[in-house]
Every structure is written in structure tokens, then in C-alpha cells.
Amino acid sequence: MSEVGREAIIVVTQEDLYNSTLPAVRRGGHRVVSELPPTLATAVFSESGFSAPGAQLFFDTVPLDVVNRLDARSRLFVRAWQAGKEPQTRPGDGLSWDAPGFTPPGW
């Protein structure tokens, strides 16, 4: 169910299971990165084979039907997590400091 070395968002669909889900993640050798009790957490999965009752894992995007069931605070958490996975584009990224079309620092 999980992919090695990738961050996933965990959506706990049964809030009463949240307090048992995260310890199960840690016992499985995975690293919990962030938490928003009682429904969300993110974790880096170091090995495959994790599953927990009442919890869903998403590695890339969370389906809209799942997001729509969350409260506003949780939807914001999901949007921020998904935005952090998007590639960043910055003007001049990777170019020399004096590349044509750019002003060197301090000028």
C-alpha cells in the first residue's frame, strides 16, 4: 500500500482511531512529519506494507470526494501539502549570477 521513501498524507476516516493510527505508523518504521488531529497526518514511508483500519494513504493528490468530507482547517492542510509537492519555478533558477537578462547582486 505504501511506496518506499515517499511522503504520503494519511486521512483517518474514523476519528476515534487517530490515536492508534500514528503509533502504528511509527512502529512500522515510518517517520511522521506533521499532524493535524483528529483526521490528518503526513509521514515518510521507509518500507512498504503499511495499512491501518479507518485510514487512507495518498502519495500524490487527495481525491476531491475525500477533501470535501473534511472541515475547512483540514482542507487547508491538504491544499498546503499538495502545493508543497508541486514543482517550483523561479526566474533564473539554476543560472549563473551574471546570466544575460539578470542584474548581478549589489548592482
C-alpha positions in Angstrom: 0.0 0.0 0.0 2.9 2.4 0.6 5.9 3.4 -1.5 9.4 3.3 -0.2 10.9 6.7 0.9 7.9 8.8 -0.2 5.8 11.2 1.8 2.1 10.4 2.0 -0.8 12.1 3.6 -2.8 9.9 6.0 -6.5 10.6 6.2 -8.1 9.0 9.2 -11.8 8.5 8.4 -12.7 7.3 11.8 -11.6 10.0 14.3 -11.6 7.6 17.3 -8.8 5.6 15.5 -6.5 8.6 15.1 -4.6 7.9 18.4 -3.9 4.3 17.4 -3.0 5.0 13.8 0.0 7.2 14.3 1.7 4.8 16.8 1.1 2.1 14.2 2.9 4.2 11.6 5.8 4.7 13.9 6.0 1.1 14.9 6.2 0.2 11.2 9.5 2.2 11.0 7.9 5.1 9.2 8.5 8.8 10.2 5.5 11.0 11.0 6.3 14.5 9.6 3.3 16.6 10.6 -0.1 16.1 12.4 -3.5 17.7 12.4 -5.5 15.7 14.8 -8.0 14.1 14.7 -8.0 13.4 11.0 -4.7 14.1 9.2 -1.0 13.5 9.3 1.9 13.2 6.9 4.6 10.6 7.0 7.6 9.3 5.1 7.3 5.6 4.4 10.6 3.9 4.7 9.3 0.5 3.7 6.3 -1.0 2.1 3.4 -2.8 3.8 1.6 -0.2 6.0 -2.2 -0.3 6.4 -4.4 0.7 9.3 -8.1 0.3 9.8 -10.0 3.6 9.2 -7.1 5.3 7.5 -6.3 6.0 3.9 -2.9 6.9 2.3 -2.4 9.2 -0.6 1.0 9.8 -2.2 0.2 12.5 -4.8 -3.2 14.0 -4.6 -6.2 13.5 -2.3 -9.4 12.8 -4.2 -11.9 15.6 -4.2 -14.6 13.4 -2.6 -12.3 12.8 0.3 -11.3 16.5 0.6 -15.0 17.6 0.5 -15.7 15.4 3.6 -13.1 17.4 5.7 -13.6 20.5 7.7 -12.2 23.9 6.5 -9.0 23.6 8.6 -8.3 20.1 7.3 -8.9 21.1 3.7 -6.4 23.9 4.1 -3.8 21.3 5.4 -4.4 19.1 2.4 -4.1 22.0 0.0 -0.8 23.1 1.6 0.6 19.6 1.5 -0.4 19.2 -2.2 1.1 22.6 -3.1 4.4 21.7 -1.4 4.6 18.7 -3.8 4.3 20.9 -6.9 7.5 21.8 -8.8 8.7 25.3 -8.0 9.5 27.7 -10.9 11.7 30.7 -10.1 13.1 33.1 -12.7 16.7 32.4 -13.3 16.8 29.3 -11.2 20.0 27.4 -11.9 21.5 30.2 -14.0 24.9 31.9 -13.2 24.5 35.0 -11.1 25.6 37.2 -14.1 23.4 35.5 -16.8 22.1 37.7 -19.5 18.9 39.4 -18.6 19.6 39.4 -14.9 21.2 42.0 -12.7 24.1 40.8 -10.6 23.7 41.2 -6.8 24.6 44.5 -5.4 24.1 46.5 -8.6 
